[in-house]
Amino acid sequence: MKTATAVPGKACHFTMDSTPEPLRAQRFQQEMQSTFAMHLAISSPPATPLTAEVQGYFGRKLRFAALRFSAHSTVSTRTRNASESRLLVSYHRQGAAVVAQGDRESRVEAGDFFVIDPSRPFHIQTTDSAVHSVYLEPQALRQVLPHWDMLTARAIRPGVKTGALFTGLLDQLFAMVPDIGEDTADDIAEALPRLLAPALRTLLDETDSSPTRLKTLHRQRILAYVRDHLWDSQLSALSIARGVGLSQRHVYELFDEPGGHPLMRSVWKQRLALCRRDLSASALRSRSIGEIAYAWGFSNVSHFSRAFKAEFGIGPREFRRSRALADAVPAIRR
């Protein structure tokens, strides 16, 4: 891998050219974590080795990058104690992607951009793409848009004029890299959340226009709290209610609807689904079944195994083995 050590206030550049194919995803993950505080797990199709090139800027507050990469999938690897993580704001200049976080999923085309919170579970499946990304401190955005966490994984289209203002600035940043000073970079970093907020607010306005606005907002706050605390084996309706400032009875009522799942059953199903996702991810193959179960709030591996089999009709060990064999077949044929 060609790489340049990230020093605050300096441009950085790295590629996968000289890295052996089996190590490329791991090295890419390491570079993104050390340079941009992105904790990611990356995997590419077995017959398509990952290729990537990153050119960016690493400052005290301002960090951004132009990336070109081959088709791959990305999932979060951090579920707790991720205070140093930065938000990913990704502007797709070429290629397409499907992004998902929480109960939201969007298809992103060239010209669109979106926000992802890497400290919470997410998934991105992308084609060969070129993107401009900026990495923002979450608290800076929360100061100007308190409910931004309800707006991740939603595509902002080119027709949104406030969005065009933000993406236009991203394009200009790359021309400034050779001459940008650290104080100027700090000023730009402080301005970016204020430029991003109006574009995200158009999505919030769509939510606010709902006839059941208050109920919708309460449910979204509850779901966001649950997503942030799925790792906590002590998560309960009472702790959720306290976390969002509602009564336990009201929390139950918001999820007591025909055809829906009661709140704690929804928590249980989300945990199992995330365990299933992580067990199938080749990038997480080194983690034991117990580690994955504990990471998503299960405190007893035997109980987890029984629950997994009851939900999916196959035990976690057999499921992981079947996914590993399925991934290996294209490589053998090649």
Disulfide bonds with the S-S distance in Angstrom:
none
